[in-house]
Amino acid sequence: MTTNDKPVVVLVPGMGNTAQLWSAQFSELSEVCRVVVADYAGAKSIQAMADRVLEQVPEGRFSLVGFSLGGYIALNLVGRVAERIERLAFISASPFADSEQAIKQRESLIEQAHANYKVVLENMGRFIVCADGPLARETRKTVMTMGIELGVDEFCRQQRAAMQRPDAREQLSSIRCHVRVLCGADDKVTPVSGNRYLAEHVPGATLRVLERSGHLLPLERPTEVSAFLHEWLLADTANSGAAEGAEEA
């Protein structure tokens, strides 16, 4: 089987992430899929980010994984090219728009980032990574590495795009592809409640919650995320409407 014969899987990273977020999953999935790691740097809105992702996807049908901010981008894509999306996975995601409090917090982060970006990255690593997780130290280092690579201007662009994103709750009931949701029990950025809302309002969707895990699951729990995506890719989409309810692990 050649690369072009393999099914296409598009991995969309979240805020402050580079392709390094998906390093373990790229290696695992490339054995059975043509993997595209999306890059939307420079885009100023969710719509523009989704445009960039579509430019990188080969013609035809594909499976789509949205992590965090990438989940909002994935929802935008489903609203535009639903007929091309075979299956959909959300990791550490939410359908909600920012609250007024969240917007104020992002505005404060932007100010802090312009003043001392490295300190912001260090604080963010401590906040979003589960402190007693198995790969906490390594994940926090990667947060810093990815953030420095993207730079403060991109960090601020992504914060502003997130502030302006639309609420997607009304869209969920119209999604018809096979959907699975994965999140960390200790996620402070996109808590279990938002991920559960996704799973409960998308027809046939399922939820898995990983204990001792924060927001950055692809880095904090790479083996479990790769296994989750393998199972998702092998699932019988013909029976997706009869999928199980939420589950925790």
CYANA upper distance limits for C-alpha pairs under 8 A (distance plus 0.5 A):
  1 MET  CA      5 ASP  CA      6.52
  1 MET  CA      6 LYS  CA      7.60
  2 THR  CA      6 LYS  CA      7.34
  3 THR  CA     33 CYS  CA      8.17
  3 THR  CA     34 ARG  CA      6.59
  4 ASN  CA     34 ARG  CA      7.74
  6 LYS  CA     32 VAL  CA      7.18
  6 LYS  CA     33 CYS  CA      5.54
  6 LYS  CA     34 ARG  CA      6.08
  7 PRO  CA     32 VAL  CA      8.25
  7 PRO  CA     33 CYS  CA      5.65
  7 PRO  CA     34 ARG  CA      6.43
  7 PRO  CA     62 PHE  CA      7.29
  7 PRO  CA     63 SER  CA      8.43
  8 VAL  CA     33 CYS  CA      6.27
  8 VAL  CA     34 ARG  CA      5.21
  8 VAL  CA     35 VAL  CA      6.44
  8 VAL  CA     36 VAL  CA      7.84
  8 VAL  CA     58 PRO  CA      8.50
  8 VAL  CA     61 ARG  CA      7.92
  8 VAL  CA     62 PHE  CA      5.40
  8 VAL  CA     63 SER  CA      6.72
  9 VAL  CA     33 CYS  CA      6.98
  9 VAL  CA     34 ARG  CA      6.65
  9 VAL  CA     35 VAL  CA      5.47
  9 VAL  CA     36 VAL  CA      6.68
  9 VAL  CA     62 PHE  CA      6.25
  9 VAL  CA     63 SER  CA      5.20
  9 VAL  CA     64 LEU  CA      6.32
  9 VAL  CA     65 VAL  CA      8.02
 10 VAL  CA     35 VAL  CA      6.46
 10 VAL  CA     36 VAL  CA      5.21
 10 VAL  CA     37 VAL  CA      6.41
 10 VAL  CA     38 ALA  CA      7.27
 10 VAL  CA     57 VAL  CA      7.86
 10 VAL  CA     62 PHE  CA      7.60
 10 VAL  CA     63 SER  CA      6.69
 10 VAL  CA     64 LEU  CA      5.39
 10 VAL  CA     65 VAL  CA      6.60
 11 LEU  CA     22 TRP  CA      8.06
 11 LEU  CA     35 VAL  CA      7.84
 11 LEU  CA     36 VAL  CA      6.65
 11 LEU  CA     37 VAL  CA      5.34
 11 LEU  CA     38 ALA  CA      6.59
 11 LEU  CA     64 LEU  CA      6.79
 11 LEU  CA     65 VAL  CA      5.41
 11 LEU  CA     66 GLY  CA      6.88
 11 LEU  CA     67 PHE  CA      8.40
 12 VAL  CA     37 VAL  CA      6.69
 12 VAL  CA     38 ALA  CA      5.67
 12 VAL  CA     39 ASP  CA      8.07
 12 VAL  CA     53 VAL  CA      8.44
 12 VAL  CA     64 LEU  CA      8.19
 12 VAL  CA     65 VAL  CA      6.51
 12 VAL  CA     66 GLY  CA      5.46
 12 VAL  CA     67 PHE  CA      6.66
 12 VAL  CA     70 GLY  CA      5.47
 12 VAL  CA     71 GLY  CA      8.16
 12 VAL  CA     73 ILE  CA      8.36
 12 VAL  CA     74 ALA  CA      8.19
 13 PRO  CA     17 ASN  CA      6.32
 13 PRO  CA     18 THR  CA      7.30
 13 PRO  CA     19 ALA  CA      7.64
 13 PRO  CA     21 LEU  CA      7.40
 13 PRO  CA     22 TRP  CA      8.17
 13 PRO  CA     37 VAL  CA      8.15
 13 PRO  CA     38 ALA  CA      7.51
 13 PRO  CA     39 ASP  CA      8.32
 13 PRO  CA     66 GLY  CA      7.16
 13 PRO  CA     67 PHE  CA      5.90
 13 PRO  CA     68 SER  CA      7.85
 13 PRO  CA     69 LEU  CA      7.69
 13 PRO  CA     70 GLY  CA      5.77
 14 GLY  CA     66 GLY  CA      8.18
 14 GLY  CA     67 PHE  CA      5.79
 14 GLY  CA     68 SER  CA      5.44
 14 GLY  CA     69 LEU  CA      4.92
 14 GLY  CA     70 GLY  CA      5.34
 14 GLY  CA     71 GLY  CA      8.27
 15 MET  CA     68 SER  CA      7.65
 15 MET  CA     69 LEU  CA      6.12
 15 MET  CA     70 GLY  CA      8.20
 15 MET  CA    155 PHE  CA      7.93
 15 MET  CA    158 GLN  CA      6.75
 15 MET  CA    159 GLN  CA      8.17
 16 GLY  CA    143 VAL  CA      8.13
 16 GLY  CA    146 MET  CA      7.06
 16 GLY  CA    147 GLY  CA      6.01
 16 GLY  CA    150 LEU  CA      7.50
 16 GLY  CA    155 PHE  CA      6.60
 16 GLY  CA    158 GLN  CA      8.25
 17 ASN  CA     21 LEU  CA      6.55
 17 ASN  CA    143 VAL  CA      8.07
 17 ASN  CA    146 MET  CA      6.21
 17 ASN  CA    147 GLY  CA      7.47
 17 ASN  CA    150 LEU  CA      8.35
 18 THR  CA     39 ASP  CA      8.11
 18 THR  CA    146 MET  CA      6.22
 18 THR  CA    149 GLU  CA      8.40
 18 THR  CA    150 LEU  CA      7.88
 19 ALA  CA     23 SER  CA      7.21
 19 ALA  CA     37 VAL  CA      6.78
 19 ALA  CA     38 ALA  CA      8.28
 19 ALA  CA     39 ASP  CA      8.24
 20 GLN  CA    146 MET  CA      7.79
 21 LEU  CA    218 PRO  CA      6.77
 21 LEU  CA    219 LEU  CA      6.74
 22 TRP  CA     26 PHE  CA      6.24
 22 TRP  CA     37 VAL  CA      8.19
 22 TRP  CA    218 PRO  CA      6.75
 22 TRP  CA    219 LEU  CA      8.09
 23 SER  CA     27 SER  CA      6.86
 24 ALA  CA     28 GLU  CA      6.85
 24 ALA  CA    218 PRO  CA      8.06
 24 ALA  CA    219 LEU  CA      8.42
 24 ALA  CA    222 PRO  CA      6.62
 24 ALA  CA    223 THR  CA      8.34
 24 ALA  CA    226 SER  CA      7.90
 25 GLN  CA     29 LEU  CA      6.31
 25 GLN  CA    218 PRO  CA      7.96
 25 GLN  CA    222 PRO  CA      7.61
 25 GLN  CA    225 VAL  CA      7.95
 25 GLN  CA    226 SER  CA      5.87
 26 PHE  CA     30 SER  CA      6.26
 26 PHE  CA     35 VAL  CA      7.08
 27 SER  CA     31 GLU  CA      7.83
 28 GLU  CA    226 SER  CA      7.28
 29 LEU  CA     33 CYS  CA      6.20
 29 LEU  CA     34 ARG  CA      8.35
 29 LEU  CA     35 VAL  CA      7.43
 29 LEU  CA    226 SER  CA      8.12
 29 LEU  CA    230 HIS  CA      7.96
 30 SER  CA     34 ARG  CA      6.40
 30 SER  CA     35 VAL  CA      6.37
 36 VAL  CA     56 GLN  CA      8.05
 36 VAL  CA     57 VAL  CA      7.57
 38 ALA  CA     53 VAL  CA      6.09
 38 ALA  CA     56 GLN  CA      7.35
 39 ASP  CA     52 ARG  CA      7.77
 39 ASP  CA     53 VAL  CA      7.26
 40 TYR  CA     49 MET  CA      5.67
 40 TYR  CA     50 ALA  CA      8.23
 40 TYR  CA     52 ARG  CA      6.02
 40 TYR  CA     53 VAL  CA      6.96
 41 ALA  CA     49 MET  CA      8.34
 41 ALA  CA    150 LEU  CA      8.42
 41 ALA  CA    154 GLU  CA      7.20
 42 GLY  CA    154 GLU  CA      7.07
 42 GLY  CA    157 ARG  CA      7.95
 43 ALA  CA     48 ALA  CA      5.91
 43 ALA  CA     49 MET  CA      5.81
 43 ALA  CA     52 ARG  CA      8.15
 43 ALA  CA    157 ARG  CA      8.00
 44 LYS  CA     48 ALA  CA      6.85
 44 LYS  CA     49 MET  CA      7.72
 44 LYS  CA    157 ARG  CA      6.31
 44 LYS  CA    158 GLN  CA      7.48
 44 LYS  CA    160 ARG  CA      8.02
 44 LYS  CA    161 ALA  CA      6.26
 45 SER  CA     49 MET  CA      6.60
 45 SER  CA    158 GLN  CA      8.33
 45 SER  CA    160 ARG  CA      8.29
 45 SER  CA    161 ALA  CA      5.06
 45 SER  CA    162 ALA  CA      8.15
 45 SER  CA    164 GLN  CA      7.92
 45 SER  CA    165 ARG  CA      8.05
 46 ILE  CA     50 ALA  CA      6.61
 46 ILE  CA     72 TYR  CA      7.63
 46 ILE  CA     73 ILE  CA      6.29
 46 ILE  CA     76 ASN  CA      7.90
 46 ILE  CA    161 ALA  CA      6.58
 46 ILE  CA    162 ALA  CA      7.91
 46 ILE  CA    165 ARG  CA      6.90
 47 GLN  CA     51 ASP  CA      6.76
 47 GLN  CA     73 ILE  CA      7.91
 47 GLN  CA     76 ASN  CA      7.37
 48 ALA  CA     52 ARG  CA      6.85
 49 MET  CA     53 VAL  CA      6.87
 49 MET  CA     73 ILE  CA      7.22
 50 ALA  CA     54 LEU  CA      6.73
 50 ALA  CA     73 ILE  CA      5.96
 50 ALA  CA     74 ALA  CA      7.97
 50 ALA  CA     76 ASN  CA      7.14
 50 ALA  CA     77 LEU  CA      6.73
 51 ASP  CA     55 GLU  CA      6.90
 52 ARG  CA     56 GLN  CA      7.26
 53 VAL  CA     57 VAL  CA      7.11
 60 GLY  CA     84 ARG  CA      6.79
 61 ARG  CA     83 GLU  CA      8.24
 61 ARG  CA     84 ARG  CA      4.80
 61 ARG  CA     85 ILE  CA      6.13
 61 ARG  CA     86 GLU  CA      6.73
 62 PHE  CA     84 ARG  CA      6.75
 62 PHE  CA     85 ILE  CA      5.71
 62 PHE  CA     86 GLU  CA      6.19
 62 PHE  CA     87 ARG  CA      7.97
 63 SER  CA     85 ILE  CA      6.11
 63 SER  CA     86 GLU  CA      5.75
 63 SER  CA     87 ARG  CA      5.34
 63 SER  CA     88 LEU  CA      6.43
 64 LEU  CA     74 ALA  CA      7.56
 64 LEU  CA     85 ILE  CA      7.38
 64 LEU  CA     86 GLU  CA      8.45
 64 LEU  CA     87 ARG  CA      6.89
 64 LEU  CA     88 LEU  CA      5.41
 64 LEU  CA     89 ALA  CA      6.82
 65 VAL  CA     70 GLY  CA      8.29
 65 VAL  CA     71 GLY  CA      7.98
 65 VAL  CA     74 ALA  CA      7.77
 65 VAL  CA     88 LEU  CA      6.40
 65 VAL  CA     89 ALA  CA      5.19
 65 VAL  CA     90 PHE  CA      6.40
 65 VAL  CA     91 ILE  CA      7.96
 66 GLY  CA     70 GLY  CA      4.78
 66 GLY  CA     71 GLY  CA      4.47
 66 GLY  CA     72 TYR  CA      7.91
 66 GLY  CA     73 ILE  CA      7.60
 66 GLY  CA     74 ALA  CA      6.02
 66 GLY  CA     88 LEU  CA      8.47
 66 GLY  CA     89 ALA  CA      6.86
 66 GLY  CA     90 PHE  CA      5.59
 66 GLY  CA     91 ILE  CA      6.76
 66 GLY  CA     93 ALA  CA      8.17
 67 PHE  CA     71 GLY  CA      5.65
 67 PHE  CA     90 PHE  CA      6.56
 67 PHE  CA     91 ILE  CA      5.25
 67 PHE  CA     92 SER  CA      6.40
 67 PHE  CA     93 ALA  CA      6.79
 68 SER  CA     72 TYR  CA      7.74
 68 SER  CA     90 PHE  CA      8.32
 68 SER  CA     91 ILE  CA      6.96
 68 SER  CA     92 SER  CA      5.65
 68 SER  CA     93 ALA  CA      5.08
 68 SER  CA     94 SER  CA      7.85
 68 SER  CA    190 THR  CA      7.84
 69 LEU  CA     73 ILE  CA      7.12
 69 LEU  CA     93 ALA  CA      7.83
 69 LEU  CA    162 ALA  CA      7.68
 70 GLY  CA     74 ALA  CA      6.53
 71 GLY  CA     75 LEU  CA      6.74
 71 GLY  CA     90 PHE  CA      6.41
 71 GLY  CA     91 ILE  CA      7.84
 71 GLY  CA     93 ALA  CA      6.08
 71 GLY  CA     94 SER  CA      7.71
 72 TYR  CA     76 ASN  CA      6.85
 72 TYR  CA     93 ALA  CA      8.22
 72 TYR  CA     94 SER  CA      8.10
 72 TYR  CA     95 PRO  CA      7.56
 72 TYR  CA    165 ARG  CA      8.22
 73 ILE  CA     77 LEU  CA      6.83
 74 ALA  CA     78 VAL  CA      6.70
 75 LEU  CA     79 GLY  CA      6.83
 75 LEU  CA    168 ALA  CA      7.91
 76 ASN  CA     80 ARG  CA      7.08
 77 LEU  CA     81 VAL  CA      6.30
 77 LEU  CA     82 ALA  CA      7.64
 78 VAL  CA     82 ALA  CA      5.06
 78 VAL  CA     85 ILE  CA      7.63
 78 VAL  CA    175 ILE  CA      8.03
 79 GLY  CA    171 GLN  CA      8.23
 81 VAL  CA     85 ILE  CA      7.45
 82 ALA  CA    175 ILE  CA      8.38
 85 ILE  CA    177 CYS  CA      7.59
 86 GLU  CA    177 CYS  CA      6.47
 86 GLU  CA    178 HIS  CA      7.63
 87 ARG  CA    177 CYS  CA      5.72
 87 ARG  CA    178 HIS  CA      5.20
 87 ARG  CA    179 VAL  CA      6.53
 87 ARG  CA    233 LEU  CA      8.35
 87 ARG  CA    237 THR  CA      8.22
 88 LEU  CA    177 CYS  CA      7.26
 88 LEU  CA    178 HIS  CA      6.61
 88 LEU  CA    179 VAL  CA      5.32
 88 LEU  CA    180 ARG  CA      7.24
 89 ALA  CA    179 VAL  CA      6.02
 89 ALA  CA    180 ARG  CA      5.43
 89 ALA  CA    181 VAL  CA      6.25
 89 ALA  CA    182 LEU  CA      8.33
 89 ALA  CA    229 LEU  CA      8.47
 89 ALA  CA    232 TRP  CA      8.32
 90 PHE  CA    179 VAL  CA      8.28
 90 PHE  CA    180 ARG  CA      6.96
 90 PHE  CA    181 VAL  CA      5.27
 90 PHE  CA    182 LEU  CA      6.80
 91 ILE  CA    181 VAL  CA      6.38
 91 ILE  CA    182 LEU  CA      5.26
 91 ILE  CA    183 CYS  CA      6.18
 91 ILE  CA    217 LEU  CA      8.08
 92 SER  CA    181 VAL  CA      8.45
 92 SER  CA    182 LEU  CA      6.85
 92 SER  CA    183 CYS  CA      5.22
 92 SER  CA    184 GLY  CA      7.53
 92 SER  CA    187 ASP  CA      8.10
 92 SER  CA    190 THR  CA      6.30
 92 SER  CA    191 PRO  CA      8.19
 92 SER  CA    195 ASN  CA      7.29
 92 SER  CA    215 HIS  CA      6.53
 92 SER  CA    216 LEU  CA      8.08
 92 SER  CA    217 LEU  CA      7.96
 93 ALA  CA    183 CYS  CA      8.05
 93 ALA  CA    190 THR  CA      6.28
 93 ALA  CA    194 GLY  CA      7.43
 93 ALA  CA    195 ASN  CA      6.21
 94 SER  CA    190 THR  CA      6.66
 94 SER  CA    194 GLY  CA      5.27
 94 SER  CA    195 ASN  CA      6.02
 94 SER  CA    197 TYR  CA      8.17
 94 SER  CA    198 LEU  CA      7.24
 95 PRO  CA    167 ASP  CA      6.66
 95 PRO  CA    168 ALA  CA      5.49
 95 PRO  CA    169 ARG  CA      6.13
 95 PRO  CA    194 GLY  CA      7.39
 95 PRO  CA    197 TYR  CA      8.32
 95 PRO  CA    198 LEU  CA      7.18
 96 PHE  CA    166 PRO  CA      8.14
 96 PHE  CA    167 ASP  CA      5.38
 96 PHE  CA    168 ALA  CA      6.75
 96 PHE  CA    169 ARG  CA      7.26
 96 PHE  CA    194 GLY  CA      8.01
 97 ALA  CA    163 MET  CA      8.09
 97 ALA  CA    164 GLN  CA      8.30
 97 ALA  CA    165 ARG  CA      6.45
 97 ALA  CA    166 PRO  CA      5.97
 97 ALA  CA    167 ASP  CA      4.88
 97 ALA  CA    168 ALA  CA      7.99
 98 ASP  CA    102 ALA  CA      6.09
 98 ASP  CA    103 ILE  CA      6.64
 98 ASP  CA    162 ALA  CA      7.99
 98 ASP  CA    163 MET  CA      6.35
 98 ASP  CA    164 GLN  CA      8.22
 98 ASP  CA    165 ARG  CA      7.98
 99 SER  CA    103 ILE  CA      6.77
100 GLU  CA    104 LYS  CA      6.82
101 GLN  CA    105 GLN  CA      6.77
102 ALA  CA    106 ARG  CA      6.75
102 ALA  CA    163 MET  CA      8.42
103 ILE  CA    107 GLU  CA      6.72
103 ILE  CA    163 MET  CA      6.24
104 LYS  CA    108 SER  CA      6.71
105 GLN  CA    109 LEU  CA      6.70
106 ARG  CA    110 ILE  CA      6.72
106 ARG  CA    159 GLN  CA      6.71
106 ARG  CA    160 ARG  CA      8.17
106 ARG  CA    163 MET  CA      7.95
107 GLU  CA    111 GLU  CA      6.97
108 SER  CA    112 GLN  CA      6.70
109 LEU  CA    113 ALA  CA      6.42
109 LEU  CA    120 VAL  CA      7.95
110 ILE  CA    114 HIS  CA      6.89
110 ILE  CA    156 CYS  CA      6.18
110 ILE  CA    159 GLN  CA      7.96
111 GLU  CA    115 ALA  CA      6.98
112 GLN  CA    116 ASN  CA      6.52
112 GLN  CA    117 TYR  CA      7.41
112 GLN  CA    120 VAL  CA      7.24
113 ALA  CA    117 TYR  CA      4.65
113 ALA  CA    118 LYS  CA      8.21
113 ALA  CA    119 VAL  CA      8.42
113 ALA  CA    120 VAL  CA      6.40
113 ALA  CA    152 VAL  CA      7.03
113 ALA  CA    156 CYS  CA      8.31
114 HIS  CA    152 VAL  CA      7.47
116 ASN  CA    120 VAL  CA      7.14
117 TYR  CA    121 LEU  CA      6.85
117 TYR  CA    152 VAL  CA      6.97
118 LYS  CA    122 GLU  CA      6.70
118 LYS  CA    144 MET  CA      8.02
118 LYS  CA    148 ILE  CA      8.31
119 VAL  CA    123 ASN  CA      6.63
120 VAL  CA    124 MET  CA      6.50
121 LEU  CA    125 GLY  CA      6.60
121 LEU  CA    143 VAL  CA      7.43
121 LEU  CA    144 MET  CA      6.20
121 LEU  CA    147 GLY  CA      7.24
122 GLU  CA    126 ARG  CA      7.04
122 GLU  CA    140 ARG  CA      8.08
122 GLU  CA    143 VAL  CA      8.50
122 GLU  CA    144 MET  CA      7.17
123 ASN  CA    127 PHE  CA      6.74
124 MET  CA    128 ILE  CA      6.52
124 MET  CA    143 VAL  CA      8.49
125 GLY  CA    129 VAL  CA      6.43
125 GLY  CA    139 THR  CA      8.21
125 GLY  CA    140 ARG  CA      5.27
125 GLY  CA    141 LYS  CA      8.28
125 GLY  CA    143 VAL  CA      6.43
125 GLY  CA    144 MET  CA      7.88
126 ARG  CA    130 CYS  CA      8.37
126 ARG  CA    131 ALA  CA      7.74
126 ARG  CA    140 ARG  CA      7.36
127 PHE  CA    188 LYS  CA      7.95
128 ILE  CA    187 ASP  CA      7.30
128 ILE  CA    188 LYS  CA      6.84
128 ILE  CA    189 VAL  CA      7.14
128 ILE  CA    214 GLY  CA      6.45
128 ILE  CA    215 HIS  CA      5.88
128 ILE  CA    216 LEU  CA      7.48
129 VAL  CA    133 GLY  CA      8.27
129 VAL  CA    136 ALA  CA      6.72
129 VAL  CA    139 THR  CA      7.69
129 VAL  CA    140 ARG  CA      7.39
129 VAL  CA    187 ASP  CA      8.31
129 VAL  CA    213 SER  CA      7.82
129 VAL  CA    214 GLY  CA      5.35
129 VAL  CA    215 HIS  CA      6.55
129 VAL  CA    216 LEU  CA      6.92
129 VAL  CA    220 GLU  CA      7.96
130 CYS  CA    136 ALA  CA      6.89
130 CYS  CA    186 ASP  CA      6.88
130 CYS  CA    187 ASP  CA      8.05
130 CYS  CA    212 ARG  CA      6.94
130 CYS  CA    213 SER  CA      5.80
130 CYS  CA    214 GLY  CA      4.93
130 CYS  CA    215 HIS  CA      8.13
131 ALA  CA    136 ALA  CA      6.40
132 ASP  CA    136 ALA  CA      7.19
132 ASP  CA    212 ARG  CA      7.22
133 GLY  CA    212 ARG  CA      5.83
133 GLY  CA    213 SER  CA      6.44
133 GLY  CA    214 GLY  CA      8.41
133 GLY  CA    220 GLU  CA      7.45
134 PRO  CA    220 GLU  CA      7.57
134 PRO  CA    221 ARG  CA      8.29
135 LEU  CA    139 THR  CA      6.52
135 LEU  CA    219 LEU  CA      8.09
135 LEU  CA    220 GLU  CA      5.84
135 LEU  CA    221 ARG  CA      7.93
136 ALA  CA    140 ARG  CA      6.71
136 ALA  CA    220 GLU  CA      6.94
137 ARG  CA    141 LYS  CA      6.94
138 GLU  CA    142 THR  CA      6.86
139 THR  CA    143 VAL  CA      6.77
139 THR  CA    216 LEU  CA      8.32
139 THR  CA    219 LEU  CA      6.39
139 THR  CA    220 GLU  CA      6.61
140 ARG  CA    144 MET  CA      7.08
141 LYS  CA    145 THR  CA      6.83
142 THR  CA    146 MET  CA      6.49
143 VAL  CA    147 GLY  CA      6.52
144 MET  CA    148 ILE  CA      6.61
145 THR  CA    149 GLU  CA      6.75
146 MET  CA    150 LEU  CA      6.77
147 GLY  CA    151 GLY  CA      6.55
147 GLY  CA    152 VAL  CA      8.23
147 GLY  CA    155 PHE  CA      8.00
148 ILE  CA    152 VAL  CA      8.13
150 LEU  CA    154 GLU  CA      6.43
150 LEU  CA    155 PHE  CA      7.50
151 GLY  CA    155 PHE  CA      6.86
152 VAL  CA    156 CYS  CA      6.71
153 ASP  CA    157 ARG  CA      6.73
154 GLU  CA    158 GLN  CA      6.67
155 PHE  CA    159 GLN  CA      6.83
156 CYS  CA    160 ARG  CA      6.74
157 ARG  CA    161 ALA  CA      6.71
158 GLN  CA    162 ALA  CA      6.63
159 GLN  CA    163 MET  CA      6.82
160 ARG  CA    164 GLN  CA      7.00
161 ALA  CA    165 ARG  CA      6.85
168 ALA  CA    172 LEU  CA      7.42
171 GLN  CA    175 ILE  CA      7.67
172 LEU  CA    198 LEU  CA      7.73
172 LEU  CA    201 HIS  CA      6.37
172 LEU  CA    202 VAL  CA      5.54
172 LEU  CA    203 PRO  CA      8.48
173 SER  CA    201 HIS  CA      6.40
173 SER  CA    202 VAL  CA      5.67
173 SER  CA    203 PRO  CA      6.74
174 SER  CA    202 VAL  CA      8.01
175 ILE  CA    202 VAL  CA      6.71
175 ILE  CA    203 PRO  CA      7.52
176 ARG  CA    202 VAL  CA      8.46
176 ARG  CA    203 PRO  CA      7.44
177 CYS  CA    237 THR  CA      8.06
177 CYS  CA    240 SER  CA      8.04
178 HIS  CA    204 GLY  CA      7.79
178 HIS  CA    205 ALA  CA      7.45
178 HIS  CA    237 THR  CA      6.20
178 HIS  CA    240 SER  CA      5.72
178 HIS  CA    241 GLY  CA      8.03
179 VAL  CA    202 VAL  CA      8.05
179 VAL  CA    204 GLY  CA      7.65
179 VAL  CA    205 ALA  CA      5.35
179 VAL  CA    206 THR  CA      7.42
179 VAL  CA    240 SER  CA      8.21
180 ARG  CA    199 ALA  CA      7.73
180 ARG  CA    205 ALA  CA      5.84
180 ARG  CA    206 THR  CA      5.47
180 ARG  CA    207 LEU  CA      6.63
180 ARG  CA    232 TRP  CA      7.52
181 VAL  CA    195 ASN  CA      7.21
181 VAL  CA    198 LEU  CA      8.00
181 VAL  CA    199 ALA  CA      6.80
181 VAL  CA    205 ALA  CA      7.75
181 VAL  CA    206 THR  CA      6.48
181 VAL  CA    207 LEU  CA      5.15
181 VAL  CA    208 ARG  CA      6.79
182 LEU  CA    195 ASN  CA      7.92
182 LEU  CA    207 LEU  CA      6.29
182 LEU  CA    208 ARG  CA      5.40
182 LEU  CA    209 VAL  CA      6.42
182 LEU  CA    210 LEU  CA      8.17
183 CYS  CA    187 ASP  CA      7.83
183 CYS  CA    191 PRO  CA      8.39
183 CYS  CA    192 VAL  CA      6.99
183 CYS  CA    195 ASN  CA      7.23
183 CYS  CA    207 LEU  CA      8.39
183 CYS  CA    208 ARG  CA      7.05
183 CYS  CA    209 VAL  CA      5.55
183 CYS  CA    210 LEU  CA      6.78
183 CYS  CA    215 HIS  CA      7.86
183 CYS  CA    217 LEU  CA      7.77
184 GLY  CA    191 PRO  CA      8.28
184 GLY  CA    192 VAL  CA      7.51
184 GLY  CA    209 VAL  CA      5.97
184 GLY  CA    210 LEU  CA      5.30
184 GLY  CA    211 GLU  CA      6.68
184 GLY  CA    212 ARG  CA      7.69
184 GLY  CA    213 SER  CA      5.06
184 GLY  CA    214 GLY  CA      5.55
184 GLY  CA    215 HIS  CA      6.68
184 GLY  CA    217 LEU  CA      7.38
185 ALA  CA    191 PRO  CA      8.03
185 ALA  CA    192 VAL  CA      6.79
185 ALA  CA    209 VAL  CA      6.38
185 ALA  CA    210 LEU  CA      6.21
185 ALA  CA    211 GLU  CA      5.58
185 ALA  CA    212 ARG  CA      7.04
185 ALA  CA    213 SER  CA      6.34
185 ALA  CA    214 GLY  CA      7.18
186 ASP  CA    191 PRO  CA      7.84
186 ASP  CA    211 GLU  CA      7.76
186 ASP  CA    212 ARG  CA      7.00
186 ASP  CA    213 SER  CA      6.01
186 ASP  CA    214 GLY  CA      5.21
186 ASP  CA    215 HIS  CA      7.93
187 ASP  CA    191 PRO  CA      5.53
187 ASP  CA    192 VAL  CA      7.46
187 ASP  CA    213 SER  CA      7.34
187 ASP  CA    214 GLY  CA      4.63
187 ASP  CA    215 HIS  CA      5.14
188 LYS  CA    214 GLY  CA      7.50
188 LYS  CA    215 HIS  CA      7.36
189 VAL  CA    215 HIS  CA      6.90
190 THR  CA    194 GLY  CA      6.83
190 THR  CA    195 ASN  CA      7.75
190 THR  CA    215 HIS  CA      7.57
191 PRO  CA    195 ASN  CA      7.36
192 VAL  CA    196 ARG  CA      6.43
192 VAL  CA    209 VAL  CA      8.05
193 SER  CA    197 TYR  CA      6.65
194 GLY  CA    198 LEU  CA      7.00
195 ASN  CA    199 ALA  CA      6.94
195 ASN  CA    207 LEU  CA      7.98
196 ARG  CA    200 GLU  CA      6.52
196 ARG  CA    207 LEU  CA      7.07
196 ARG  CA    246 ALA  CA      8.00
197 TYR  CA    201 HIS  CA      6.58
198 LEU  CA    202 VAL  CA      6.54
198 LEU  CA    205 ALA  CA      8.39
199 ALA  CA    203 PRO  CA      8.46
199 ALA  CA    204 GLY  CA      8.41
199 ALA  CA    205 ALA  CA      5.46
199 ALA  CA    206 THR  CA      5.87
199 ALA  CA    207 LEU  CA      6.17
199 ALA  CA    245 GLY  CA      8.46
199 ALA  CA    246 ALA  CA      7.54
200 GLU  CA    205 ALA  CA      7.41
200 GLU  CA    206 THR  CA      8.23
200 GLU  CA    245 GLY  CA      8.29
200 GLU  CA    246 ALA  CA      8.26
201 HIS  CA    205 ALA  CA      8.35
203 PRO  CA    241 GLY  CA      6.87
204 GLY  CA    240 SER  CA      6.31
204 GLY  CA    241 GLY  CA      4.92
204 GLY  CA    242 ALA  CA      6.21
204 GLY  CA    243 ALA  CA      5.40
204 GLY  CA    244 GLU  CA      7.64
204 GLY  CA    245 GLY  CA      8.21
205 ALA  CA    240 SER  CA      8.16
205 ALA  CA    241 GLY  CA      8.32
205 ALA  CA    243 ALA  CA      6.91
205 ALA  CA    244 GLU  CA      8.03
205 ALA  CA    245 GLY  CA      7.72
206 THR  CA    243 ALA  CA      7.19
206 THR  CA    244 GLU  CA      6.54
206 THR  CA    245 GLY  CA      5.84
206 THR  CA    246 ALA  CA      5.63
206 THR  CA    247 GLU  CA      7.77
207 LEU  CA    245 GLY  CA      7.57
207 LEU  CA    246 ALA  CA      4.96
207 LEU  CA    247 GLU  CA      6.11
207 LEU  CA    248 GLU  CA      7.90
208 ARG  CA    246 ALA  CA      7.00
208 ARG  CA    247 GLU  CA      5.57
208 ARG  CA    248 GLU  CA      5.54
208 ARG  CA    249 ALA  CA      7.06
209 VAL  CA    247 GLU  CA      7.38
209 VAL  CA    248 GLU  CA      5.11
209 VAL  CA    249 ALA  CA      6.14
210 LEU  CA    248 GLU  CA      7.24
210 LEU  CA    249 ALA  CA      5.83
211 GLU  CA    249 ALA  CA      7.03
213 SER  CA    217 LEU  CA      7.30
213 SER  CA    220 GLU  CA      7.27
213 SER  CA    221 ARG  CA      7.82
214 GLY  CA    220 GLU  CA      7.97
216 LEU  CA    220 GLU  CA      6.31
217 LEU  CA    221 ARG  CA      5.65
217 LEU  CA    222 PRO  CA      7.28
217 LEU  CA    225 VAL  CA      7.36
218 PRO  CA    222 PRO  CA      5.36
218 PRO  CA    225 VAL  CA      6.36
218 PRO  CA    226 SER  CA      8.46
221 ARG  CA    225 VAL  CA      6.71
222 PRO  CA    226 SER  CA      6.58
223 THR  CA    227 ALA  CA      6.71
224 GLU  CA    228 PHE  CA      6.57
225 VAL  CA    229 LEU  CA      6.71
226 SER  CA    230 HIS  CA      6.68
227 ALA  CA    231 GLU  CA      6.71
228 PHE  CA    232 TRP  CA      6.67
229 LEU  CA    233 LEU  CA      6.59
230 HIS  CA    234 LEU  CA      6.74
231 GLU  CA    235 ALA  CA      6.55
235 ALA  CA    240 SER  CA      8.49
236 ASP  CA    240 SER  CA      7.18
239 ASN  CA    243 ALA  CA      7.43
